[in-house]
Amino acid sequence: MRVNLSINGRKHSDDVEARTLLVHYIRDIAGLTGTHVGCETSLCGACTVLVDGKAVKSCTMLAVQAEGASITTIEGLAKDGKLHPVQEGFWECHGLQCGYCTPGMILASVDLLSRNQNPSEAEIRHALEGNLCRCTGYQHIIDAVQYAAEKMRGGKAA
């Protein structure tokens, strides 16, 4: 089957097996390895990408289901060499350790902040509950999202 979609603003058109998962399309065909394969059962969130602006676990979606979609991966967030505020927040607030879950956490956070510019800690925790981290205690991740929210609202992130 042929799939036509856009990843990080670049058009892709490829023949794929009907059973190809979006995560494998992104990694193996498009060559973007920032999207990680964790559990392949939708539990860990390491494969989270934005599909038409909404966070989606790409191990739960077939590539052909993304026909015509605009997909954003971690590689597509920074613009002109400048980190996205959520990426900056993870850097400044030490929101990562090994980094395996980080792309999914960041993209889920971008989705949250696109819908809620001033989330409470409880709202952040709820939005990220489908993304697992085995290294941190999550508090630095929460701090990173709060940092990004403040920055995106035009405030002075600390």
N, CA, C and O atoms as a GROMACS GRO file, in nm:
protein
  632
    1MET      N    1   0.084  -0.118   0.000
    1MET     CA    2   0.000   0.000   0.000
    1MET      C    3   0.089   0.124   0.000
    1MET      O    4   0.199   0.123   0.055
    2ARG      N    5   0.040   0.228  -0.060
    2ARG     CA    6   0.114   0.354  -0.065
    2ARG      C    7   0.061   0.445   0.046
    2ARG      O    8  -0.059   0.456   0.068
    3VAL      N    9   0.154   0.509   0.115
    3VAL     CA   10   0.116   0.606   0.217
    3VAL      C   11   0.181   0.739   0.184
    3VAL      O   12   0.299   0.745   0.148
    4ASN      N   13   0.103   0.846   0.195
    4ASN     CA   14   0.150   0.982   0.171
    4ASN      C   15   0.123   1.062   0.297
    4ASN      O   16   0.009   1.072   0.343
    5LEU      N   17   0.228   1.119   0.352
    5LEU     CA   18   0.214   1.199   0.473
    5LEU      C   19   0.328   1.297   0.483
    5LEU      O   20   0.421   1.296   0.402
    6SER      N   21   0.321   1.380   0.582
    6SER     CA   22   0.426   1.479   0.606
    6SER      C   23   0.484   1.454   0.745
    6SER      O   24   0.411   1.439   0.842
    7ILE      N   25   0.616   1.450   0.752
    7ILE     CA   26   0.683   1.437   0.882
    7ILE      C   27   0.776   1.556   0.897
    7ILE      O   28   0.868   1.576   0.817
    8ASN      N   29   0.751   1.634   1.001
    8ASN     CA   30   0.832   1.753   1.030
    8ASN      C   31   0.840   1.847   0.911
    8ASN      O   32   0.944   1.906   0.883
    9GLY      N   33   0.728   1.859   0.839
    9GLY     CA   34   0.720   1.951   0.726
    9GLY      C   35   0.772   1.896   0.595
    9GLY      O   36   0.769   1.965   0.493
   10ARG      N   37   0.821   1.773   0.596
   10ARG     CA   38   0.874   1.712   0.474
   10ARG      C   39   0.779   1.603   0.426
   10ARG      O   40   0.739   1.515   0.502
   11LYS      N   41   0.742   1.610   0.298
   11LYS     CA   42   0.649   1.513   0.240
   11LYS      C   43   0.718   1.378   0.221
   11LYS      O   44   0.834   1.371   0.181
   12HIS      N   45   0.643   1.272   0.252
   12HIS     CA   46   0.690   1.135   0.234
   12HIS      C   47   0.583   1.059   0.157
   12HIS      O   48   0.463   1.076   0.182
   13SER      N   49   0.626   0.974   0.066
   13SER     CA   50   0.536   0.888  -0.010
   13SER      C   51   0.610   0.755  -0.029
   13SER      O   52   0.710   0.748  -0.100
   14ASP      N   53   0.559   0.651   0.035
   14ASP     CA   54   0.628   0.523   0.033
   14ASP      C   55   0.530   0.408   0.026
   14ASP      O   56   0.416   0.417   0.073
   15ASP      N   57   0.575   0.299  -0.034
   15ASP     CA   58   0.499   0.175  -0.030
   15ASP      C   59   0.532   0.103   0.100
   15ASP      O   60   0.649   0.087   0.135
   16VAL      N   61   0.428   0.061   0.171
   16VAL     CA   62   0.446  -0.008   0.298
   16VAL      C   63   0.353  -0.128   0.303
   16VAL      O   64   0.252  -0.133   0.232
   17GLU      N   65   0.387  -0.224   0.387
   17GLU     CA   66   0.295  -0.333   0.414
   17GLU      C   67   0.180  -0.274   0.496
   17GLU      O   68   0.200  -0.184   0.577
   18ALA      N   69   0.061  -0.325   0.474
   18ALA     CA   70  -0.057  -0.273   0.544
   18ALA      C   71  -0.042  -0.281   0.695
   18ALA      O   72  -0.104  -0.202   0.767
   19ARG      N   73   0.037  -0.373   0.745
   19ARG     CA   74   0.052  -0.394   0.890
   19ARG      C   75   0.164  -0.311   0.952
   19ARG      O   76   0.189  -0.323   1.073
   20THR      N   77   0.233  -0.229   0.875
   20THR     CA   78   0.344  -0.149   0.927
   20THR      C   79   0.293  -0.046   1.027
   20THR      O   80   0.207   0.036   0.995
   21LEU      N   81   0.348  -0.051   1.147
   21LEU     CA   82   0.312   0.047   1.249
   21LEU      C   83   0.377   0.181   1.217
   21LEU      O   84   0.485   0.187   1.158
   22LEU      N   85   0.309   0.287   1.256
   22LEU     CA   86   0.361   0.421   1.231
   22LEU      C   87   0.500   0.438   1.293
   22LEU      O   88   0.587   0.500   1.232
   23VAL      N   89   0.522   0.386   1.412
   23VAL     CA   90   0.653   0.399   1.477
   23VAL      C   91   0.763   0.336   1.392
   23VAL      O   92   0.873   0.391   1.383
   24HIS      N   93   0.734   0.222   1.328
   24HIS     CA   94   0.834   0.157   1.244
   24HIS      C   95   0.852   0.233   1.112
   24HIS      O   96   0.962   0.238   1.058
   25TYR      N   97   0.745   0.292   1.062
   25TYR     CA   98   0.757   0.375   0.943
   25TYR      C   99   0.849   0.494   0.972
   25TYR      O  100   0.941   0.523   0.894
   26ILE      N  101   0.825   0.561   1.083
   26ILE     CA  102   0.904   0.679   1.119
   26ILE      C  103   1.052   0.642   1.135
   26ILE      O  104   1.139   0.711   1.083
   27ARG      N  105   1.079   0.535   1.207
   27ARG     CA  106   1.217   0.495   1.235
   27ARG      C  107   1.286   0.429   1.116
   27ARG      O  108   1.397   0.466   1.079
   28ASP      N  109   1.220   0.330   1.057
   28ASP     CA  110   1.286   0.244   0.959
   28ASP      C  111   1.278   0.296   0.816
   28ASP      O  112   1.370   0.272   0.738
   29ILE      N  113   1.171   0.364   0.782
   29ILE     CA  114   1.156   0.412   0.645
   29ILE      C  115   1.195   0.560   0.635
   29ILE      O  116   1.270   0.598   0.546
   30ALA      N  117   1.142   0.642   0.727
   30ALA     CA  118   1.177   0.785   0.725
   30ALA      C  119   1.314   0.811   0.786
   30ALA      O  120   1.372   0.917   0.764
   31GLY      N  121   1.366   0.717   0.864
   31GLY     CA  122   1.501   0.730   0.920
   31GLY      C  123   1.511   0.826   1.038
   31GLY      O  124   1.620   0.876   1.066
   32LEU      N  125   1.400   0.852   1.106
   32LEU     CA  126   1.401   0.943   1.221
   32LEU      C  127   1.396   0.859   1.348
   32LEU      O  128   1.291   0.805   1.384
   33THR      N  129   1.508   0.848   1.415
   33THR     CA  130   1.519   0.755   1.527
   33THR      C  131   1.495   0.818   1.664
   33THR      O  132   1.516   0.752   1.766
   34GLY      N  133   1.452   0.941   1.668
   34GLY     CA  134   1.420   1.004   1.796
   34GLY      C  135   1.294   0.947   1.858
   34GLY      O  136   1.278   0.951   1.980
   35THR      N  137   1.206   0.893   1.776
   35THR     CA  138   1.085   0.826   1.825
   35THR      C  139   1.127   0.686   1.867
   35THR      O  140   1.175   0.608   1.784
   36HIS      N  141   1.109   0.654   1.994
   36HIS     CA  142   1.160   0.528   2.045
   36HIS      C  143   1.054   0.419   2.051
   36HIS      O  144   0.936   0.447   2.070
   37VAL      N  145   1.098   0.296   2.034
   37VAL     CA  146   1.012   0.180   2.050
   37VAL      C  147   1.039   0.128   2.191
   37VAL      O  148   1.150   0.086   2.223
   38GLY      N  149   0.936   0.132   2.273
   38GLY     CA  150   0.952   0.084   2.410
   38GLY      C  151   0.883  -0.048   2.429
   38GLY      O  152   0.946  -0.154   2.422
   39CYS      N  153   0.755  -0.043   2.453
   39CYS     CA  154   0.681  -0.164   2.488
   39CYS      C  155   0.603  -0.225   2.371
   39CYS      O  156   0.573  -0.344   2.373
   40GLU      N  157   0.571  -0.146   2.271
   40GLU     CA  158   0.486  -0.185   2.158
   40GLU      C  159   0.347  -0.232   2.201
   40GLU      O  160   0.280  -0.305   2.128
   41THR      N  161   0.304  -0.190   2.320
   41THR     CA  162   0.170  -0.223   2.368
   41THR      C  163   0.095  -0.100   2.416
   41THR      O  164  -0.011  -0.112   2.477
   42SER      N  165   0.147   0.017   2.389
   42SER     CA  166   0.088   0.148   2.423
   42SER      C  167   0.098   0.185   2.570
   42SER      O  168   0.033   0.280   2.614
   43LEU      N  169   0.176   0.114   2.647
   43LEU     CA  170   0.185   0.142   2.790
   43LEU      C  171   0.289   0.247   2.826
   43LEU      O  172   0.269   0.321   2.923
   44CYS      N  173   0.400   0.255   2.752
   44CYS     CA  174   0.513   0.337   2.799
   44CYS      C  175   0.516   0.478   2.743
   44CYS      O  176   0.568   0.568   2.809
   45GLY      N  177   0.464   0.501   2.623
   45GLY     CA  178   0.462   0.636   2.566
   45GLY      C  179   0.591   0.680   2.500
   45GLY      O  180   0.599   0.795   2.455
   46ALA      N  181   0.693   0.594   2.494
   46ALA     CA  182   0.821   0.634   2.433
   46ALA      C  183   0.806   0.666   2.284
   46ALA      O  184   0.890   0.736   2.228
   47CYS      N  185   0.701   0.615   2.222
   47CYS     CA  186   0.680   0.633   2.079
   47CYS      C  187   0.587   0.750   2.046
   47CYS      O  188   0.546   0.765   1.931
   48THR      N  189   0.554   0.833   2.144
   48THR     CA  190   0.458   0.941   2.123
   48THR      C  191   0.508   1.042   2.021
   48THR      O  192   0.622   1.089   2.028
   49VAL      N  193   0.422   1.074   1.926
   49VAL     CA  194   0.446   1.177   1.825
   49VAL      C  195   0.319   1.262   1.818
   49VAL      O  196   0.217   1.227   1.877
   50LEU      N  197   0.327   1.372   1.746
   50LEU     CA  198   0.208   1.454   1.722
   50LEU      C  199   0.155   1.421   1.583
   50LEU      O  200   0.228   1.430   1.485
   51VAL      N  201   0.030   1.384   1.574
   51VAL     CA  202  -0.038   1.360   1.447
   51VAL      C  203  -0.144   1.467   1.434
   51VAL      O  204  -0.241   1.471   1.510
   52ASP      N  205  -0.123   1.554   1.337
   52ASP     CA  206  -0.211   1.670   1.321
   52ASP      C  207  -0.226   1.746   1.453
   52ASP      O  208  -0.335   1.792   1.488
   53GLY      N  209  -0.115   1.757   1.526
   53GLY     CA  210  -0.110   1.836   1.649
   53GLY      C  211  -0.152   1.764   1.775
   53GLY      O  212  -0.141   1.822   1.884
   54LYS      N  213  -0.198   1.641   1.766
   54LYS     CA  214  -0.243   1.567   1.884
   54LYS      C  215  -0.144   1.456   1.917
   54LYS      O  216  -0.094   1.388   1.828
   55ALA      N  217  -0.117   1.438   2.045
   55ALA     CA  218  -0.025   1.333   2.088
   55ALA      C  219  -0.087   1.197   2.060
   55ALA      O  220  -0.201   1.169   2.097
   56VAL      N  221  -0.009   1.112   1.994
   56VAL     CA  222  -0.052   0.977   1.958
   56VAL      C  223   0.064   0.882   1.985
   56VAL      O  224   0.179   0.912   1.952
   57LYS      N  225   0.034   0.769   2.045
   57LYS     CA  226   0.135   0.665   2.061
   57LYS      C  227   0.146   0.594   1.927
   57LYS      O  228   0.054   0.524   1.886
   58SER      N  229   0.257   0.614   1.861
   58SER     CA  230   0.271   0.566   1.723
   58SER      C  231   0.282   0.415   1.711
   58SER      O  232   0.282   0.362   1.600
   59CYS      N  233   0.290   0.344   1.823
   59CYS     CA  234   0.286   0.197   1.818
   59CYS      C  235   0.142   0.148   1.813
   59CYS      O  236   0.119   0.028   1.797
   60THR      N  237   0.046   0.238   1.826
   60THR     CA  238  -0.095   0.200   1.823
   60THR      C  239  -0.162   0.236   1.692
   60THR      O  240  -0.283   0.217   1.676
   61MET      N  241  -0.086   0.288   1.599
   61MET     CA  242  -0.142   0.337   1.474
   61MET      C  243  -0.065   0.278   1.357
   61MET      O  244   0.058   0.271   1.359
   62LEU      N  245  -0.138   0.236   1.256
   62LEU     CA  246  -0.073   0.187   1.135
   62LEU      C  247  -0.029   0.306   1.052
   62LEU      O  248  -0.092   0.412   1.055
   63ALA      N  249   0.078   0.289   0.978
   63ALA     CA  250   0.126   0.396   0.892
   63ALA      C  251   0.017   0.439   0.793
   63ALA      O  252   0.000   0.558   0.767
   64VAL      N  253  -0.058   0.344   0.739
   64VAL     CA  254  -0.162   0.377   0.642
   64VAL      C  255  -0.276   0.458   0.704
   64VAL      O  256  -0.348   0.527   0.633
   65GLN      N  257  -0.293   0.449   0.836
   65GLN     CA  258  -0.394   0.530   0.904
   65GLN      C  259  -0.352   0.676   0.911
   65GLN      O  260  -0.435   0.764   0.937
   66ALA      N  261  -0.224   0.702   0.888
   66ALA     CA  262  -0.173   0.839   0.892
   66ALA      C  263  -0.176   0.904   0.754
   66ALA      O  264  -0.120   1.012   0.735
   67GLU      N  265  -0.241   0.840   0.659
   67GLU     CA  266  -0.251   0.895   0.523
   67GLU      C  267  -0.296   1.040   0.527
   67GLU      O  268  -0.399   1.073   0.586
   68GLY      N  269  -0.217   1.126   0.464
   68GLY     CA  270  -0.249   1.268   0.455
   68GLY      C  271  -0.222   1.349   0.580
   68GLY      O  272  -0.244   1.470   0.582
   69ALA      N  273  -0.175   1.285   0.685
   69ALA     CA  274  -0.153   1.353   0.813
   69ALA      C  275  -0.022   1.431   0.815
   69ALA      O  276   0.069   1.406   0.735
   70SER      N  277  -0.016   1.524   0.908
   70SER     CA  278   0.106   1.599   0.937
   70SER      C  279   0.158   1.549   1.071
   70SER      O  280   0.092   1.565   1.174
   71ILE      N  281   0.275   1.490   1.069
   71ILE     CA  282   0.333   1.430   1.189
   71ILE      C  283   0.452   1.513   1.234
   71ILE      O  284   0.533   1.558   1.153
   72THR      N  285   0.461   1.532   1.364
   72THR     CA  286   0.577   1.599   1.423
   72THR      C  287   0.644   1.501   1.517
   72THR      O  288   0.581   1.444   1.605
   73THR      N  289   0.774   1.484   1.497
   73THR     CA  290   0.855   1.401   1.587
   73THR      C  291   0.946   1.496   1.666
   73THR      O  292   0.947   1.616   1.642
   74ILE      N  293   1.020   1.440   1.757
   74ILE     CA  294   1.112   1.521   1.838
   74ILE      C  295   1.210   1.598   1.750
   74ILE      O  296   1.251   1.709   1.784
   75GLU      N  297   1.248   1.540   1.636
   75GLU     CA  298   1.342   1.607   1.546
   75GLU      C  299   1.282   1.732   1.484
   75GLU      O  300   1.356   1.818   1.436
   76GLY      N  301   1.149   1.744   1.483
   76GLY     CA  302   1.083   1.857   1.418
   76GLY      C  303   1.044   1.971   1.510
   76GLY      O  304   0.986   2.069   1.465
   77LEU      N  305   1.075   1.961   1.639
   77LEU     CA  306   1.033   2.067   1.732
   77LEU      C  307   1.122   2.191   1.729
   77LEU      O  308   1.072   2.303   1.726
   78ALA      N  309   1.250   2.172   1.730
   78ALA     CA  310   1.342   2.287   1.728
   78ALA      C  311   1.329   2.357   1.593
   78ALA      O  312   1.318   2.292   1.489
   79LYS      N  313   1.332   2.488   1.596
   79LYS     CA  314   1.322   2.567   1.472
   79LYS      C  315   1.441   2.660   1.462
   79LYS      O  316   1.474   2.733   1.555
   80ASP      N  317   1.506   2.654   1.347
   80ASP     CA  318   1.621   2.740   1.319
   80ASP      C  319   1.727   2.732   1.429
   80ASP      O  320   1.786   2.833   1.468
   81GLY      N  321   1.749   2.610   1.478
   81GLY     CA  322   1.851   2.589   1.581
   81GLY      C  323   1.810   2.631   1.721
   81GLY      O  324   1.891   2.626   1.813
   82LYS      N  325   1.684   2.672   1.738
   82LYS     CA  326   1.635   2.716   1.869
   82LYS      C  327   1.541   2.610   1.925
   82LYS      O  328   1.444   2.571   1.861
   83LEU      N  329   1.571   2.564   2.046
   83LEU     CA  330   1.489   2.462   2.109
   83LEU      C  331   1.347   2.512   2.131
   83LEU      O  332   1.324   2.630   2.156
   84HIS      N  333   1.251   2.420   2.122
   84HIS     CA  334   1.113   2.448   2.159
   84HIS      C  335   1.114   2.475   2.310
   84HIS      O  336   1.197   2.417   2.380
   85PRO      N  337   1.025   2.558   2.363
   85PRO     CA  338   1.024   2.585   2.508
   85PRO      C  339   1.015   2.459   2.595
   85PRO      O  340   1.072   2.456   2.704
   86VAL      N  341   0.946   2.357   2.550
   86VAL     CA  342   0.940   2.234   2.629
   86VAL      C  343   1.075   2.165   2.629
   86VAL      O  344   1.119   2.116   2.733
   87GLN      N  345   1.142   2.161   2.516
   87GLN     CA  346   1.278   2.104   2.512
   87GLN      C  347   1.370   2.183   2.604
   87GLN      O  348   1.449   2.125   2.679
   88GLU      N  349   1.360   2.314   2.598
   88GLU     CA  350   1.442   2.400   2.684
   88GLU      C  351   1.412   2.373   2.831
   88GLU      O  352   1.502   2.367   2.914
   89GLY      N  353   1.284   2.356   2.863
   89GLY     CA  354   1.245   2.327   3.001
   89GLY      C  355   1.305   2.196   3.050
   89GLY      O  356   1.351   2.189   3.164
   90PHE      N  357   1.305   2.094   2.966
   90PHE     CA  358   1.365   1.966   3.006
   90PHE      C  359   1.515   1.983   3.030
   90PHE      O  360   1.570   1.921   3.121
   91TRP      N  361   1.579   2.066   2.951
   91TRP     CA  362   1.723   2.093   2.969
   91TRP      C  363   1.746   2.172   3.098
   91TRP      O  364   1.827   2.133   3.182
   92GLU      N  365   1.676   2.281   3.113
   92GLU     CA  366   1.699   2.372   3.226
   92GLU      C  367   1.658   2.311   3.360
   92GLU      O  368   1.720   2.340   3.463
   93CYS      N  369   1.553   2.228   3.360
   93CYS     CA  370   1.500   2.174   3.485
   93CYS      C  371   1.541   2.030   3.511
   93CYS      O  372   1.490   1.964   3.601
   94HIS      N  373   1.635   1.980   3.430
   94HIS     CA  374   1.688   1.845   3.448
   94HIS      C  375   1.576   1.740   3.440
   94HIS      O  376   1.568   1.650   3.524
   95GLY      N  377   1.490   1.755   3.338
   95GLY     CA  378   1.376   1.667   3.322
   95GLY      C  379   1.407   1.535   3.252
   95GLY      O  380   1.316   1.464   3.211
   96LEU      N  381   1.535   1.503   3.240
   96LEU     CA  382   1.569   1.376   3.176
   96LEU      C  383   1.690   1.316   3.244
   96LEU      O  384   1.772   1.386   3.305
   97GLN      N  385   1.699   1.187   3.233
   97GLN     CA  386   1.820   1.118   3.278
   97GLN      C  387   1.873   1.036   3.163
   97GLN      O  388   1.960   1.082   3.089
   98CYS      N  389   1.824   0.914   3.145
   98CYS     CA  390   1.877   0.834   3.034
   98CYS      C  391   1.827   0.888   2.900
   98CYS      O  392   1.894   0.870   2.798
   99GLY      N  393   1.711   0.953   2.897
   99GLY     CA  394   1.659   1.015   2.776
   99GLY      C  395   1.569   0.928   2.692
   99GLY      O  396   1.514   0.976   2.592
  100TYR      N  397   1.551   0.802   2.728
  100TYR     CA  398   1.472   0.714   2.643
  100TYR      C  399   1.326   0.759   2.634
  100TYR      O  400   1.268   0.757   2.525
  101CYS      N  401   1.268   0.799   2.743
  101CYS     CA  402   1.128   0.841   2.744
  101CYS      C  403   1.111   0.987   2.701
  101CYS      O  404   1.000   1.030   2.672
  102THR      N  405   1.220   1.062   2.698
  102THR     CA  406   1.214   1.207   2.681
  102THR      C  407   1.141   1.253   2.556
  102THR      O  408   1.057   1.343   2.567
  103PRO      N  409   1.167   1.199   2.437
  103PRO     CA  410   1.092   1.246   2.320
  103PRO      C  411   0.941   1.235   2.337
  103PRO      O  412   0.867   1.327   2.303
  104GLY      N  413   0.895   1.120   2.388
  104GLY     CA  414   0.752   1.102   2.410
  104GLY      C  415   0.697   1.196   2.516
  104GLY      O  416   0.589   1.252   2.499
  105MET      N  417   0.772   1.214   2.624
  105MET     CA  418   0.730   1.308   2.730
  105MET      C  419   0.718   1.450   2.674
  105MET      O  420   0.622   1.521   2.702
  106ILE      N  421   0.817   1.490   2.596
  106ILE     CA  422   0.817   1.625   2.540
  106ILE      C  423   0.699   1.645   2.446
  106ILE      O  424   0.631   1.747   2.455
  107LEU      N  425   0.674   1.550   2.358
  107LEU     CA  426   0.564   1.567   2.262
  107LEU      C  427   0.429   1.562   2.332
  107LEU      O  428   0.338   1.636   2.292
  108ALA      N  429   0.413   1.478   2.434
  108ALA     CA  430   0.288   1.479   2.511
  108ALA      C  431   0.270   1.613   2.582
  108ALA      O  432   0.159   1.664   2.593
  109SER      N  433   0.380   1.671   2.628
  109SER     CA  434   0.375   1.801   2.695
  109SER      C  435   0.341   1.913   2.598
  109SER      O  436   0.266   2.005   2.632
  110VAL      N  437   0.395   1.906   2.477
  110VAL     CA  438   0.362   2.006   2.374
  110VAL      C  439   0.213   2.001   2.344
  110VAL      O  440   0.149   2.105   2.332
  111ASP      N  441   0.157   1.881   2.333
  111ASP     CA  442   0.014   1.866   2.310
  111ASP      C  443  -0.065   1.930   2.425
  111ASP      O  444  -0.158   2.006   2.402
  112LEU      N  445  -0.027   1.898   2.548
  112LEU     CA  446  -0.096   1.956   2.664
  112LEU      C  447  -0.094   2.108   2.659
  112LEU      O  448  -0.197   2.173   2.674
  113LEU      N  449   0.025   2.165   2.637
  113LEU     CA  450   0.037   2.311   2.640
  113LEU      C  451  -0.031   2.378   2.521
  113LEU      O  452  -0.061   2.497   2.526
  114SER      N  453  -0.057   2.304   2.414
  114SER     CA  454  -0.132   2.361   2.302
  114SER      C  455  -0.280   2.374   2.339
  114SER      O  456  -0.351   2.455   2.279
  115ARG      N  457  -0.325   2.297   2.435
  115ARG     CA  458  -0.466   2.299   2.479
  115ARG      C  459  -0.486   2.375   2.609
  115ARG      O  460  -0.595   2.425   2.636
  116ASN      N  461  -0.381   2.384   2.690
  116ASN     CA  462  -0.392   2.445   2.823
  116ASN      C  463  -0.263   2.522   2.850
  116ASN      O  464  -0.160   2.461   2.878
  117GLN      N  465  -0.269   2.653   2.844
  117GLN     CA  466  -0.149   2.735   2.859
  117GLN      C  467  -0.101   2.749   3.002
  117GLN      O  468   0.012   2.791   3.027
  118ASN      N  469  -0.187   2.713   3.097
  118ASN     CA  470  -0.149   2.728   3.237
  118ASN      C  471  -0.197   2.607   3.318
  118ASN      O  472  -0.283   2.621   3.405
  119PRO      N  473  -0.141   2.489   3.288
  119PRO     CA  474  -0.188   2.369   3.358
  119PRO      C  475  -0.140   2.364   3.502
  119PRO      O  476  -0.029   2.408   3.534
  120SER      N  477  -0.224   2.309   3.587
  120SER     CA  478  -0.184   2.284   3.725
  120SER      C  479  -0.092   2.162   3.727
  120SER      O  480  -0.080   2.091   3.628
  121GLU      N  481  -0.027   2.139   3.840
  121GLU     CA  482   0.058   2.022   3.853
  121GLU      C  483  -0.024   1.895   3.831
  121GLU      O  484   0.022   1.802   3.765
  122ALA      N  485  -0.145   1.891   3.885
  122ALA     CA  486  -0.231   1.774   3.868
  122ALA      C  487  -0.267   1.753   3.721
  122ALA      O  488  -0.272   1.639   3.674
  123GLU      N  489  -0.291   1.861   3.648
  123GLU     CA  490  -0.324   1.849   3.505
  123GLU      C  491  -0.204   1.800   3.425
  123GLU      O  492  -0.219   1.723   3.331
  124ILE      N  493  -0.085   1.844   3.462
  124ILE     CA  494   0.036   1.797   3.395
  124ILE      C  495   0.054   1.648   3.422
  124ILE      O  496   0.079   1.570   3.330
  125ARG      N  497   0.042   1.610   3.547
  125ARG     CA  498   0.057   1.468   3.583
  125ARG      C  499  -0.045   1.382   3.508
  125ARG      O  500  -0.012   1.274   3.459
  126HIS      N  501  -0.168   1.430   3.499
  126HIS     CA  502  -0.272   1.355   3.427
  126HIS      C  503  -0.237   1.343   3.278
  126HIS      O  504  -0.252   1.236   3.220
  127ALA      N  505  -0.191   1.452   3.218
  127ALA     CA  506  -0.158   1.450   3.075
  127ALA      C  507  -0.041   1.356   3.044
  127ALA      O  508  -0.033   1.301   2.935
  128LEU      N  509   0.048   1.339   3.140
  128LEU     CA  510   0.166   1.257   3.118
  128LEU      C  511   0.155   1.116   3.176
  128LEU      O  512   0.251   1.039   3.172
  129GLU      N  513   0.039   1.082   3.230
  129GLU     CA  514   0.030   0.952   3.297
  129GLU      C  515   0.044   0.833   3.202
  129GLU      O  516   0.068   0.722   3.248
  130GLY      N  517   0.030   0.854   3.073
  130GLY     CA  518   0.052   0.747   2.976
  130GLY      C  519   0.195   0.736   2.929
  130GLY      O  520   0.225   0.658   2.839
  131ASN      N  521   0.284   0.813   2.989
  131ASN     CA  522   0.427   0.811   2.954
  131ASN      C  523   0.506   0.772   3.078
  131ASN      O  524   0.501   0.839   3.181
  132LEU      N  525   0.578   0.663   3.067
  132LEU     CA  526   0.653   0.612   3.180
  132LEU      C  527   0.800   0.649   3.174
  132LEU      O  528   0.861   0.650   3.067
  133CYS      N  529   0.855   0.680   3.290
  133CYS     CA  530   0.998   0.706   3.304
  133CYS      C  531   1.049   0.616   3.416
  133CYS      O  532   0.993   0.613   3.526
  134ARG      N  533   1.153   0.543   3.387
  134ARG     CA  534   1.207   0.452   3.488
  134ARG      C  535   1.325   0.512   3.563
  134ARG      O  536   1.378   0.451   3.656
  135CYS      N  537   1.367   0.633   3.524
  135CYS     CA  538   1.486   0.692   3.585
  135CYS      C  539   1.457   0.803   3.685
  135CYS      O  540   1.523   0.813   3.789
  136THR      N  541   1.357   0.886   3.655
  136THR     CA  542   1.334   1.004   3.739
  136THR      C  543   1.220   0.980   3.835
  136THR      O  544   1.149   0.880   3.827
  137GLY      N  545   1.202   1.072   3.925
  137GLY     CA  546   1.087   1.070   4.015
  137GLY      C  547   0.975   1.156   3.960
  137GLY      O  548   0.880   1.185   4.033
  138TYR      N  549   0.984   1.196   3.837
  138TYR     CA  550   0.885   1.275   3.764
  138TYR      C  551   0.882   1.423   3.804
  138TYR      O  552   0.836   1.504   3.724
  139GLN      N  553   0.928   1.461   3.921
  139GLN     CA  554   0.914   1.600   3.963
  139GLN      C  555   0.987   1.695   3.870
  139GLN      O  556   0.937   1.804   3.840
  140HIS      N  557   1.106   1.657   3.824
  140HIS     CA  558   1.180   1.745   3.733
  140HIS      C  559   1.108   1.757   3.598
  140HIS      O  560   1.116   1.860   3.532
  141ILE      N  561   1.038   1.652   3.559
  141ILE     CA  562   0.960   1.657   3.435
  141ILE      C  563   0.844   1.756   3.452
  141ILE      O  564   0.817   1.836   3.364
  142ILE      N  565   0.778   1.749   3.566
  142ILE     CA  566   0.668   1.844   3.596
  142ILE      C  567   0.723   1.986   3.596
  142ILE      O  568   0.663   2.077   3.539
  143ASP      N  569   0.837   2.005   3.661
  143ASP     CA  570   0.901   2.137   3.665
  143ASP      C  571   0.932   2.186   3.524
  143ASP      O  572   0.915   2.305   3.494
  144ALA      N  573   0.977   2.097   3.438
  144ALA     CA  574   1.011   2.133   3.300
  144ALA      C  575   0.888   2.181   3.223
  144ALA      O  576   0.896   2.277   3.147
  145VAL      N  577   0.775   2.114   3.243
  145VAL     CA  578   0.652   2.154   3.174
  145VAL      C  579   0.603   2.288   3.229
  145VAL      O  580   0.556   2.373   3.153
  146GLN      N  581   0.613   2.308   3.360
  146GLN     CA  582   0.574   2.437   3.418
  146GLN      C  583   0.664   2.549   3.366
  146GLN      O  584   0.616   2.658   3.335
  147TYR      N  585   0.792   2.522   3.355
  147TYR     CA  586   0.888   2.618   3.299
  147TYR      C  587   0.845   2.656   3.158
  147TYR      O  588   0.838   2.775   3.124
  148ALA      N  589   0.816   2.555   3.075
  148ALA     CA  590   0.777   2.580   2.936
  148ALA      C  591   0.647   2.658   2.928
  148ALA      O  592   0.633   2.748   2.846
  149ALA      N  593   0.551   2.624   3.013
  149ALA     CA  594   0.422   2.693   3.013
  149ALA      C  595   0.443   2.842   3.043
  149ALA      O  596   0.386   2.928   2.976
  150GLU      N  597   0.524   2.870   3.142
  150GLU     CA  598   0.553   3.009   3.179
  150GLU      C  599   0.620   3.082   3.063
  150GLU      O  600   0.584   3.195   3.030
  151LYS      N  601   0.718   3.017   3.002
  151LYS     CA  602   0.790   3.078   2.892
  151LYS      C  603   0.697   3.102   2.773
  151LYS      O  604   0.703   3.208   2.710
  152MET      N  605   0.611   3.006   2.743
  152MET     CA  606   0.520   3.018   2.630
  152MET      C  607   0.414   3.126   2.653
  152MET      O  608   0.361   3.183   2.557
  153ARG      N  609   0.383   3.154   2.780
  153ARG     CA  610   0.289   3.262   2.812
  153ARG      C  611   0.358   3.398   2.810
  153ARG      O  612   0.294   3.502   2.829
  154GLY      N  613   0.488   3.397   2.787
  154GLY     CA  614   0.561   3.523   2.781
  154GLY      C  615   0.618   3.567   2.914
  154GLY      O  616   0.670   3.678   2.927
  155GLY      N  617   0.607   3.481   3.013
  155GLY     CA  618   0.661   3.514   3.145
  155GLY      C  619   0.809   3.483   3.152
  155GLY      O  620   0.870   3.437   3.056
  156LYS      N  621   0.864   3.509   3.266
  156LYS     CA  622   1.007   3.484   3.287
  156LYS      C  623   1.020   3.348   3.355
  156LYS      O  624   0.999   3.336   3.476
  157ALA      N  625   1.055   3.247   3.278
  157ALA     CA  626   1.074   3.112   3.333
  157ALA      C  627   1.198   3.112   3.420
  157ALA      O  628   1.303   3.165   3.383
  158ALA      N  629   1.184   3.052   3.537
  158ALA     CA  630   1.295   3.048   3.632
  158ALA      C  631   1.378   2.925   3.616
  158ALA      O  632   1.476   2.907   3.689
   0.00000   0.00000   0.00000
